[in-house]
Amino acid sequence: MLTRYKKNLEKIAMGLLSFMPEEKDVKKLQQTIKEYETNPDWHLYLWKEEDVLGAIGVRIEDEINAVIQHISVNPSHRNLGIGKKMVNAVTKLYEEKYSVCADEMTEGFYNKCGKNTDSDEQI
Ligand SMILES: CC(C)(COP(=O)(O)OP(=O)(O)OC[C@H]1O[C@@H](n2cnc3c(N)ncnc32)[C@H](O)[C@@H]1OP(=O)(O)O)[C@@H](O)C(=O)NCCC(=O)NCCS
């Protein structure tokens, strides 16, 4: 299930976010997590089953748009649908109030999650 990030999960959240290609640098990663902790428009969620297996972030851009901007799943638990479940859960949370979209880094996967068939490569 999707749970809101809390400071006591900082290490595990940073571990997950570090799988994002643009978050490899520790300084950048620390900046990102700080932004999620302090900026009221940045919301980080973790996907928890028995353990925390994934992370997904949303930035409220304005009164209209909520932008998904980080999606990461523990490498040992990939290709099991967790990424898609996180995207769907976050979309459900925000779609009543916002138009939900994804940033450049996540839009390939985000668009894939909106499709019903895995083999459909059309945009
Ligand atoms: C991207 C990521 C979150 C997917 O998580 P996941 O739990 O494995 O995803 P799901 O099981 O729901 O979906 C798997 C499908 O997504 C595809 N996929 C993986 N990464 C993708 C990407 N960057 N763009 C488009 N599709 C992608 C897989 O090839 C697989 O396709 P298939 O079902 O046709 O075989 C995970 O691979 C990850 O953490 N990657 C590292 C972080 C990253 O690069 N994030 C940026 C992209 S969101």
The ligand as an SDF file (V2000), in Angstrom:
LIG
                    3D

 48 50  0  0  0  0  0  0  0  0999 V2000
   10.8570    2.0520  -13.7910 C   0  0  0  0  0  0  0  0  0  0  0  0
   10.5380    1.1920  -12.5790 C   0  0  0  0  0  0  0  0  0  0  0  0
   10.0280    2.0670  -11.4580 C   0  0  0  0  0  0  0  0  0  0  0  0
    9.4650    0.1450  -12.9530 C   0  0  0  0  0  0  0  0  0  0  0  0
    9.0540   -0.5510  -11.7920 O   0  0  0  0  0  0  0  0  0  0  0  0
    8.4370   -2.0200  -11.8610 P   0  0  0  0  0  0  0  0  0  0  0  0
    7.8010   -2.3170  -10.5530 O   0  0  0  0  0  0  0  0  0  0  0  0
    9.4600   -2.9660  -12.3470 O   0  0  0  0  0  0  0  0  0  0  0  0
    7.3230   -1.8100  -12.9980 O   0  0  0  0  0  0  0  0  0  0  0  0
    6.1260   -2.7620  -13.3950 P   0  0  0  0  0  0  0  0  0  0  0  0
    6.4010   -4.1550  -12.9210 O   0  0  0  0  0  0  0  0  0  0  0  0
    4.8450   -2.1160  -12.9880 O   0  0  0  0  0  0  0  0  0  0  0  0
    6.1970   -2.6760  -14.9830 O   0  0  0  0  0  0  0  0  0  0  0  0
    7.2340   -3.3070  -15.6480 C   0  0  0  0  0  0  0  0  0  0  0  0
    7.2330   -2.8900  -17.1150 C   0  0  0  0  0  0  0  0  0  0  0  0
    7.7110   -1.5240  -17.2220 O   0  0  0  0  0  0  0  0  0  0  0  0
    8.7540   -1.4570  -18.1850 C   0  0  0  0  0  0  0  0  0  0  0  0
    9.6800   -0.3670  -17.8640 N   0  0  0  0  0  0  0  0  0  0  0  0
   10.6650   -0.3470  -16.9490 C   0  0  0  0  0  0  0  0  0  0  0  0
   11.3010    0.8340  -16.9660 N   0  0  0  0  0  0  0  0  0  0  0  0
   10.7110    1.5700  -17.9270 C   0  0  0  0  0  0  0  0  0  0  0  0
   10.9330    2.8740  -18.4330 C   0  0  0  0  0  0  0  0  0  0  0  0
   11.9060    3.6630  -17.9440 N   0  0  0  0  0  0  0  0  0  0  0  0
   10.1220    3.3230  -19.4320 N   0  0  0  0  0  0  0  0  0  0  0  0
    9.1230    2.5510  -19.9290 C   0  0  0  0  0  0  0  0  0  0  0  0
    8.8740    1.2940  -19.4980 N   0  0  0  0  0  0  0  0  0  0  0  0
    9.6690    0.8170  -18.5070 C   0  0  0  0  0  0  0  0  0  0  0  0
    9.3860   -2.8370  -18.1010 C   0  0  0  0  0  0  0  0  0  0  0  0
   10.1360   -3.0740  -19.2660 O   0  0  0  0  0  0  0  0  0  0  0  0
    8.1610   -3.7360  -17.9640 C   0  0  0  0  0  0  0  0  0  0  0  0
    7.5780   -3.8960  -19.2230 O   0  0  0  0  0  0  0  0  0  0  0  0
    6.7840   -5.2360  -19.6460 P   0  0  0  0  0  0  0  0  0  0  0  0
    5.6500   -5.3740  -18.6760 O   0  0  0  0  0  0  0  0  0  0  0  0
    6.3310   -4.9260  -21.0380 O   0  0  0  0  0  0  0  0  0  0  0  0
    7.7830   -6.3270  -19.5400 O   0  0  0  0  0  0  0  0  0  0  0  0
   11.8050    0.4030  -12.1150 C   0  0  0  0  0  0  0  0  0  0  0  0
   12.3500   -0.2770  -13.2460 O   0  0  0  0  0  0  0  0  0  0  0  0
   12.8780    1.2740  -11.5130 C   0  0  0  0  0  0  0  0  0  0  0  0
   12.8600    1.5180  -10.2990 O   0  0  0  0  0  0  0  0  0  0  0  0
   13.8420    1.7530  -12.3450 N   0  0  0  0  0  0  0  0  0  0  0  0
   14.9160    2.5860  -11.8260 C   0  0  0  0  0  0  0  0  0  0  0  0
   14.4210    3.9660  -11.5330 C   0  0  0  0  0  0  0  0  0  0  0  0
   14.1690    4.7290  -12.8460 C   0  0  0  0  0  0  0  0  0  0  0  0
   14.9050    4.6230  -13.7940 O   0  0  0  0  0  0  0  0  0  0  0  0
   13.1240    5.5610  -12.8170 N   0  0  0  0  0  0  0  0  0  0  0  0
   12.8530    6.3880  -13.9950 C   0  0  0  0  0  0  0  0  0  0  0  0
   11.7770    5.7970  -14.8870 C   0  0  0  0  0  0  0  0  0  0  0  0
   10.2220    5.7740  -14.0150 S   0  0  0  0  0  0  0  0  0  0  0  0
  1  2  1  0
  2  3  1  0
  2  4  1  0
  2 36  1  0
  4  5  1  0
  5  6  1  0
  6  7  2  0
  6  8  1  0
  6  9  1  0
  9 10  1  0
 10 11  2  0
 10 12  1  0
 10 13  1  0
 13 14  1  0
 14 15  1  0
 15 16  1  0
 15 30  1  0
 16 17  1  0
 17 18  1  0
 17 28  1  0
 18 19  1  0
 18 27  1  0
 19 20  2  0
 20 21  1  0
 21 22  1  0
 21 27  2  0
 22 23  1  0
 22 24  2  0
 24 25  1  0
 25 26  2  0
 26 27  1  0
 28 29  1  0
 28 30  1  0
 30 31  1  0
 31 32  1  0
 32 33  2  0
 32 34  1  0
 32 35  1  0
 36 37  1  0
 36 38  1  0
 38 39  2  0
 38 40  1  0
 40 41  1  0
 41 42  1  0
 42 43  1  0
 43 44  2  0
 43 45  1  0
 45 46  1  0
 46 47  1  0
 47 48  1  0
M  END
$$$$
